[in-house]
Each structure stands twice: as C-alpha cells, then as structure tokens.
C-alpha cells in the first residue's frame, strides 16, 4: 500500500495542500526533509513523511460487518447506524 502511495508525489502534495499548507512552504519543507536524510528521500518520500507528521492518513478504508471482526485487526474505526 505505501509503495503505491510513494509512486505518486503529486497526490501526496495535493493532500497536504488541502490540509492548509501553502505550496511554497511545503516545497521548502520537502527540500529540508530531503537534506535531513542526506538526499536519500525522494520527493514523494519526503512529502509522505511530512504528511504523516501532520496526521494525514493514506490507507484505504475497508468496510466489514461487525460479525466479520477478528483478533489481530489494527486501527479499526466503528461506525454504527440503526
């Protein structure tokens, strides 16, 4: 899943901008993040790191029924209606 996200820097950047960070500021932060890691991060990797620091999630939501819940599931949100 993360590999698919890291193939699309534009999508990550778009999500960060939607959260309210101006693009020029974001591009500076991306450069700084890349420098921090000695140039080992791609633009997408740096943007992803910044997005995660901001609490932006990229995981796809999967809906299952309560009876299908099993041990070992992580990061589960419950939505109920009646």
WOTA-V295721 format. One record per helix or strand of 2 or more residues. SS is the DSSP state (A for helix, B for strand). FROM is the first residue (numbers start at 0). TO is the last residue. If there is no record, write none. Layout:
ss->SS from->FROM to->TO
ss->SS from->FROM to->TO
This chain:
ss->A from->1 to->5
ss->A from->8 to->17
ss->A from->22 to->35
ss->A from->42 to->52
ss->A from->65 to->67
